[in-house]
Amino acid sequence: MASWVRTASVSVVGPRRIEADDLSAVCARHLAAPVTIEGLRRLSGGASRESWSFDAVLPDARRHALVLRRDPGSNLGQSDRSTEYRLLQAAAAAGVPVPTVRFLLDPGDDLGDGFVMDRIDGETIPRRILRDDTYAAARAGLAAACGSIAAQIHEVNVATLPDLAVQGPREQIAQYRAILDGVGEPHPAFELGLRWLEDNVSRTGLEAPPRLVHGDFRNGNFIVGPEGIRAVLDWELSHLGDPVEDLGWLCVKSWRFGNVDQPVGGFGSTDALLAAYAAAGGGAVDPEHLHYWETFGTLKWGVICEMQCFSHLSGLVRSVELAALGRRIAETEWDLLELIA
């Protein structure tokens, strides 16, 4: 299965721990000079990917601020890092703000599947973005910035992309119904939501050709500075489909992080989002179309919470974080019922 099924996958064969000497040899080969590695540390977050921050220092004291992004092991249902690497290359060529990718790991590096990209300073933690004074000026323009950046993503020429699955609404409805059936725990609200999504699928404009969908375009996956969004992260769930899916996912209540009166990421209005999206070439979006994908996103996040909790309870991945997500299911059920009322 594709999409968020990946996050519940099991690390079957884990690569060994990263050491500075390993990265020194790898970076030296690609930078064509001896390299000293400083400040190597694993970044927090990322249940399905590891991110390691470090500086590669050359003999002349030039310093490259880098991040290694790799799979923690051979994971069921996950795409390899070369796909994300090529996606970032295509997005950057189209003007989307993303980290510059440097190189892919080779099998001989013995570090697993991954790639190295530039490290961009800024904040990704939503609580700080939404509340700290440092980002007060940025917050005023974040909804519009999201609209403009989303339009850039959706205009990326699909011919420049690696092979991506086409995941329209019907494919995803079947996917999440199968997940629920597989877990085997009854959730009438989710069943009602799936039926509503099936009955209203015409709102999505199925005749439109599929375009690049980021797949996880939301507050928490943006690097933000005092001036605004510096980069969009986490492209491993990208696929081809209905571009409004990204806009609806951004508006899911869970990604407002307590600022429920600001429907776009907890920092702005849908009017600002859609006006900027249209102005940047994304086209006009029917409010019913947006509502459909916000509803879908709410159901999807609820099923993800169910799936993550099941991973813990079944013993596949023992994690307090995954167990705690089970408590979020009731929130999403309530949100879903409000949206389809």
Helices and strands as residue ranges (DSSP letters): G 3-8, H 20-31, E 36-42, E 50-57, E 63-70, H 81-93, E 101-104, G 107-109, E 114-118, H 126-131, G 133-135, H 136-154, G 158-160, H 169-183, H 188-199, G 201-204, E 211-213, E 222-225, E 228-232, E 239-241, H 244-250, G 253-256, H 270-279, H 287-313, H 320-325, G 326-328, H 329-340
